[in-house]
Amino acid sequence: MYNPIFLSSNSGLLHYNGEQWTLNKLPNEKIIRSVAVVDDKIYTGFYEEFEFWKKNDINLLEYFSLTHLIKYYLFTSEEFWQIVPYESTIIFRSFFGIYLYQNDKIDVLDSDIIVTFYYFN
């Protein structure tokens, strides 16, 4: 069985199924900066927003924004450069903070320093 490949691009989410490439464009045409596949969802991050994609009943990828789950926080020109699954949490990293997505809720961890990378053992 072949594992599909997903790549971020200036034009949207690229998907290779082993035979052909498909470009899935974002509704707002922003540049995708990061991609992570977790189970049946493809998480992507870009300028001031992150989301997941999931196949629908006719096997096409649909886009579901997660940004609306953030309450009482304003973005400051943030782009999401890294997405890492950790246990039951999906972690989105911008240069200015860490965003933890779990149980249909997002918690924001602000940082006083620029966050360029994170790693879990």
Salt bridges, closest charged atoms under 4 A:
ASP40 OD2 - LYS54 NZ 3.17
GLU79 OE1 - ARG33 NE 2.52
ASP107 OD1 - LYS105 NZ 3.69
